[in-house]
Amino acid sequence: MRCVTDSPQQTLDDATAVLRSALAGDGDAVVGAFDAVVDRSGLAGAYGVAWCLAATMVGGSVPSGRCALDFPGIDEAGYDTRWVARFVSAYANADADTGEALFGAAAADGLLPDCLLTLAGSTVATLRSRAA
């Protein structure tokens, strides 16, 4: 999935569209924005946007080496929430192979739209928390 056909600018524009919809609380528009990416660039394009959202959540100050993120109660959380925690952890650890595996598993399980919607909502919550 690393061969994203979109330009880096297109990926950023798509991530911005997803975040705008999430900030507005419009889950249907979030799903629609991801669907548009998939229609144009396939799952590889959607993966690029999801990786960009994970980067937004983590921010620019990622320490070198392995990161351990704390997600209290994650084992009791729903699939989509566990997926987001693991996907963001994969990003924080620069582990694209795990990110791709998680993305592929969610797609195969038919749960990718729910996971991407939760990722967008979590990204917005993180941005709002930083702004407060």
C-alpha angles and dihedrals in degrees: 000000000000092000096085108179094204119094115250088251092053090051090051091047090051092048089050091052090050092049093047090054092046092049088053089052091241105143092174090057091049090054090044092053091052091045090054090053091049091048090052103035109009126232090318089066092048089049089054091053092047091050088051090052090050089051089052091052095048095043128204101299104078111155116232117256128030119340125209112202119200115230107168113209093008094140090062094047125103123269094262094050093047089047093053092049092051094042092051090046089052090052093047089052093045087240102149092166091062091043090053092046092051091047092049093046092052090049092049091048091051090240101106095105091054091047093049092048090052090047091053092048092047091050091052091047089051092050091049091048091052091049093052 
